[in-house]
Amino acid sequence: MREGGAALGKIKADLQDFVKIGTTFEAIEDKAQSLIKKAGMEPSFSTVPGYHWATCVMKNDEVCHGIPKGKRVQDGDIITIDIGLINKGYHLDTTITFPVGTVLEETREFLEIGKKSLENAIAQAKVGNSVYDISFAMEKPLKRKGYGVVFQLTGHGVGEALHMEPAIPCSPSKSDKKIKLYEGQTLAIENMYTMGSPVLEESEDGWTYVAVDGSLSGMFEETVLVTKDGPQVLTKSP
């Protein structure tokens, strides 16, 4: 997973560099497929029943599970790319949201707070801590700014499968205090949040979740290894 994570972190950075005003979602998907193949690895998301792509690509009010087709990047968009791969039977998963072209200062702040939220959450991925500790740390900076914290979807364990236990909510649940973290555990820690309402609805395509009020959304995710010396981010970009 360290090997796969290093490759995926590089791919994530390369995809962000690739995206420009005018780039189609199909081109992002093709580039991702090419980079994964070049790394000698396989796409992860296409192992999900009914899903046929290596990426999920979203813009603006689209939060997650966006099919990478039929859209184009425009000036002022914020783009989210969620991507996973399989290396020697083990899954890695990571997501980044970033602006393209000219955006408002409040949008840049929105994204910076999202990065801080994920950093805080990852810092709690320690042996003996709980899922509650991760979710509490994730939610705090988002709530402080009045952002909507998604509650319908969660992070997850990852490794021998793409989606494993435990679920890792973006908002803390007291019942998660009993779910303790252990050495060697690998987690896909992700925050999903909006500038307005946290409520999501599924689009007509049957996959894409969007903010019901049309507000901007963000998502940051890393695959993290829990060690006795603290969390290690496996999918960190170089």
Secondary structure, DSSP 8 states (H G I E B T S, - for coil): -HHHHHHHHHHHHHHHHH--TT-BHHHHHHHHHHHHHHTT-EESGGGSTT---SEEEEETTEEE---S-S-B--TT-EEEEEEEEEETTEEEEEEEEEE-SS--HHHHHHHHHHHHHHHHHHHT--TT-BHHHHHHHHHHHHHHTT-EE--S-EEEE-SSSSSEEEEEESS--GGGGG-B--TT-EEEEEEEEESS---EEE-TTSS-EEETT---EEEEEEEEEEETTEEEETT---
